[in-house]
Amino acid sequence: MRKLSLSITALFASMATFAQWTQYNPNPVNDPANAAKQILNPTNHALILIDHEGQMAFAVESQPIEELRNNTGLIAGASKLFNVPTVITTVAEKQFSGPVFPEIREYYPDMSTYVDRTTMNSWEDTNFIKAVEATGKKRLVMAGLWTEVCINLAALSALEDGYEVYVITDACGAVSQEAHDMTVARMIQAGVIPITSMQYMLEMYRDWSRSDQYLEVNKLAKRYGGAYGLGIDYIKTMQKWAKEDKKED
């Protein structure tokens, strides 16, 4: 009976993945089933955004704050675009840490859904655990502040509880570069998979023939993607001007 139950579960998971990858009008010669199992797609994980708050950001020295905000906006926008189950946490929001970044509130404006807590380790908060379990996902992608405390503690705890954990390292910040680097190294040794913000979005998108999301993906890249986004804006604008010049001729 147990084997039958597992088979049925696997079947439904396979059907969900198939449905996800057929709704974007993909190129018929492509077969997403050939991709490695550890590659992210919109249906196989939940995104956890931990304490991207003003007070926590003030002490970050591992990267410029504008980069951190851009990268956070990119992953928040991507998760919303691809309908990824997303859990947002705050710590002592109204007493100390303040509101989450505007880049998150833009895509997730209902702040009543955020999980506020007092523990540095989200995994020790029962409301947070309930929110994670409600996603139904055993693969978690995390980002937040600070790398060495709130991300590290939650990631290590999730691993021990049997979750597969990814951390978006450039959407995390620490009080020093050394604190960030040493913590990322520690998490990797424990089994965490490191990724970056642009990688997160493109790993979910993966095929430019998925036309339903093409414009939105490019919009996010232009807004938050630094030099890559500037390049997209450049070529699109130049192509537009070239067409206008032809009409005038």
C-alpha positions as CSV (number, residue, x, y, z in Angstrom):
1,M,0.0,0.0,0.0
2,R,2.9,2.4,0.8
3,K,4.5,1.8,-2.5
4,L,1.2,2.4,-4.3
5,S,0.8,5.7,-2.3
6,L,4.3,6.8,-3.3
7,S,3.6,5.9,-6.9
8,I,0.4,8.0,-7.0
9,T,2.3,10.9,-5.3
10,A,5.0,10.7,-8.0
11,L,2.4,10.6,-10.7
12,F,0.7,13.7,-9.5
13,A,4.0,15.5,-9.2
14,S,4.9,14.5,-12.7
15,M,1.6,15.7,-14.0
16,A,2.0,19.1,-12.2
17,T,5.5,19.5,-13.8
18,F,4.1,18.6,-17.2
19,A,1.3,21.1,-16.9
20,Q,3.7,23.8,-15.8
21,W,6.0,23.4,-18.8
22,T,3.3,23.1,-21.4
23,Q,1.5,26.3,-20.7
24,Y,4.2,28.6,-22.1
25,N,3.9,27.6,-25.8
26,P,7.4,26.0,-25.8
27,N,9.4,25.0,-28.9
28,P,8.2,21.5,-29.9
29,V,11.7,20.2,-30.2
30,N,12.5,21.0,-26.5
31,D,12.0,18.5,-23.7
32,P,12.1,19.9,-20.2
33,A,12.1,16.4,-18.8
34,N,15.7,16.1,-19.8
35,A,16.7,18.8,-17.3
36,A,18.5,17.9,-14.1
37,K,16.2,17.3,-11.2
38,Q,18.0,19.9,-9.0
39,I,17.2,22.7,-11.5
40,L,14.5,25.0,-10.2
41,N,11.1,25.4,-11.9
42,P,8.1,27.4,-10.8
43,T,6.3,24.3,-9.3
44,N,9.1,22.5,-7.4
45,H,10.0,24.9,-4.6
46,A,8.9,27.7,-2.3
47,L,10.7,31.0,-1.9
48,I,11.4,32.2,1.6
49,L,12.3,36.0,2.0
50,I,13.6,36.6,5.5
51,D,13.8,40.0,7.2
52,H,14.6,42.3,4.2
53,E,13.9,45.3,6.5
54,G,15.4,48.7,6.9
55,Q,17.1,48.3,10.2
56,M,18.7,45.0,9.2
57,A,19.9,46.6,6.0
58,F,21.6,49.6,7.7
59,A,24.5,47.4,9.0
60,V,25.1,45.5,5.7
61,E,28.6,45.9,4.5
62,S,29.0,42.8,2.2
63,Q,27.6,44.6,-0.8
64,P,26.1,48.0,-1.8
65,I,22.6,48.4,-0.5
66,E,21.3,49.4,-4.0
67,E,22.6,46.1,-5.4
68,L,20.9,44.2,-2.5
69,R,17.6,46.0,-3.2
70,N,17.8,45.4,-6.9
71,N,18.5,41.7,-6.4
72,T,15.7,41.4,-3.9
73,G,13.3,43.1,-6.3
74,L,14.3,40.8,-9.1
75,I,13.6,37.6,-7.1
76,A,10.4,39.0,-5.6
77,G,9.1,40.0,-9.0
78,A,10.1,36.7,-10.5
79,S,8.4,34.7,-7.8
80,K,5.2,36.7,-8.4
81,L,5.4,36.3,-12.1
82,F,5.8,32.5,-11.9
83,N,3.3,32.1,-9.1
84,V,5.9,30.5,-6.7
85,P,4.6,30.0,-3.2
86,T,6.3,32.7,-1.2
87,V,6.7,33.2,2.5
88,I,7.9,36.6,3.8
89,T,9.1,37.1,7.3
90,T,9.9,40.1,9.5
91,V,11.5,40.3,12.9
92,A,10.1,42.7,15.5
93,E,8.8,44.7,12.6
94,K,7.0,47.5,14.5
95,Q,9.3,47.5,17.5
96,F,12.7,47.6,15.8
97,S,13.4,46.4,12.3
98,G,10.8,48.3,10.3
99,P,9.0,47.5,7.1
100,V,10.4,45.2,4.4
101,F,12.0,46.7,1.3
102,P,9.6,48.5,-1.1
103,E,10.8,46.1,-3.8
104,I,9.1,43.3,-1.9
105,R,6.0,45.3,-0.9
106,E,5.4,46.2,-4.6
107,Y,4.8,42.5,-5.5
108,Y,3.4,41.3,-2.1
109,P,1.5,44.3,-0.8
110,D,-0.6,42.4,1.8
111,M,1.6,42.9,4.8
112,S,-0.9,41.0,7.0
113,T,0.4,37.8,5.4
114,Y,4.0,38.4,6.5
115,V,5.2,36.2,9.5
116,D,6.5,38.5,12.2
117,R,8.5,36.9,15.0
118,T,11.0,37.5,17.8
119,T,13.4,34.6,17.2
120,M,16.6,35.1,15.2
121,N,16.1,31.6,13.8
122,S,12.8,31.5,11.8
123,W,12.7,27.8,12.2
124,E,12.1,28.2,15.9
125,D,8.8,30.1,15.3
126,T,5.8,27.8,15.0
127,N,3.8,30.3,12.8
128,F,6.7,30.3,10.3
129,I,6.9,26.5,10.2
130,K,3.1,26.4,9.6
131,A,3.5,28.9,6.7
132,V,6.4,26.8,5.2
133,E,4.4,23.5,5.5
134,A,1.4,25.2,3.9
135,T,3.3,25.6,0.7
136,G,3.6,21.8,0.4
137,K,7.2,22.1,-0.9
138,K,10.2,20.2,0.4
139,R,12.6,22.4,-1.6
140,L,13.2,25.8,-0.2
141,V,14.9,28.8,-1.8
142,M,16.0,31.4,0.8
143,A,17.3,34.9,0.8
144,G,17.4,37.6,3.5
145,L,19.3,39.5,6.2
146,W,21.6,38.8,7.7
147,T,23.4,36.0,6.0
148,E,25.3,34.9,9.1
149,V,22.3,34.8,11.4
150,C,18.8,34.6,10.1
151,I,19.6,32.9,6.8
152,N,22.3,30.6,8.2
153,L,20.2,29.4,11.2
154,A,17.1,28.8,9.1
155,A,19.0,27.0,6.3
156,L,20.8,24.7,8.7
157,S,17.6,23.9,10.6
158,A,15.6,23.2,7.4
159,L,18.3,20.8,6.2
160,E,18.2,18.8,9.4
161,D,14.4,18.6,9.0
162,G,14.8,17.0,5.6
163,Y,14.3,20.0,3.3
164,E,16.4,20.7,0.3
165,V,17.7,24.2,0.6
166,Y,19.0,26.8,-1.9
167,V,20.3,30.2,-0.9
168,I,20.3,33.2,-3.2
169,T,23.6,34.6,-2.0
170,D,23.4,38.0,-3.7
171,A,20.0,38.7,-2.2
172,C,21.5,38.2,1.2
173,G,23.7,40.7,3.1
174,A,26.0,40.5,6.1
175,V,27.8,42.9,8.5
176,S,31.0,42.3,6.6
177,Q,32.3,40.5,3.5
178,E,34.1,38.0,5.7
179,A,30.9,37.2,7.6
180,H,29.0,36.7,4.4
181,D,31.7,34.5,2.7
182,M,32.4,32.3,5.8
183,T,28.7,31.8,6.3
184,V,28.1,30.8,2.7
185,A,31.0,28.4,2.9
186,R,29.6,26.9,6.1
187,M,26.1,26.4,4.5
188,I,27.6,24.8,1.4
189,Q,29.5,22.4,3.6
190,A,26.3,21.5,5.3
191,G,24.5,20.9,1.9
192,V,23.0,24.2,0.9
193,I,23.0,24.9,-2.8
194,P,24.1,28.5,-3.6
195,I,22.6,30.5,-6.5
196,T,22.2,34.1,-7.5
197,S,19.2,36.4,-8.3
198,M,19.4,36.5,-12.1
199,Q,20.1,32.8,-12.1
200,Y,17.0,32.3,-10.1
201,M,14.7,34.0,-12.6
202,L,16.3,32.6,-15.7
203,E,16.5,29.1,-14.3
204,M,12.7,29.1,-13.9
205,Y,12.1,30.7,-17.3
206,R,14.7,28.8,-19.3
207,D,13.2,29.0,-22.8
208,W,12.7,32.2,-24.8
209,S,9.9,30.6,-26.8
210,R,7.7,30.7,-23.6
211,S,6.0,33.8,-25.0
212,D,3.5,34.3,-22.2
213,Q,6.3,35.4,-19.9
214,Y,8.7,36.9,-22.4
215,L,7.8,40.5,-22.0
216,E,7.6,40.3,-18.2
217,V,10.9,38.6,-17.9
218,N,12.6,41.2,-20.0
219,K,10.9,44.0,-18.0
220,L,12.3,42.6,-14.8
221,A,15.7,42.1,-16.3
222,K,15.8,45.7,-17.6
223,R,14.7,47.1,-14.3
224,Y,16.9,45.1,-11.9
225,G,19.4,43.3,-14.1
226,G,22.3,45.9,-14.1
227,A,24.4,45.8,-17.2
228,Y,22.5,42.8,-18.6
229,G,19.2,44.7,-18.3
230,L,20.8,47.8,-19.8
231,G,21.9,45.7,-22.8
232,I,18.3,44.5,-23.3
233,D,17.1,48.1,-23.2
234,Y,19.8,49.2,-25.7
235,I,19.1,46.5,-28.3
236,K,15.3,46.9,-28.1
237,T,15.5,50.6,-28.4
238,M,18.0,50.5,-31.3
239,Q,15.7,48.0,-33.1
240,K,12.7,50.3,-32.6
241,W,14.7,53.3,-34.0
242,A,15.8,51.3,-37.0
243,K,12.2,50.4,-37.9
244,E,11.2,54.1,-37.5
245,D,14.0,55.1,-39.8
246,K,12.9,52.6,-42.5
247,K,9.3,54.0,-42.3
248,E,10.6,57.5,-42.8
249,D,12.6,56.4,-45.8
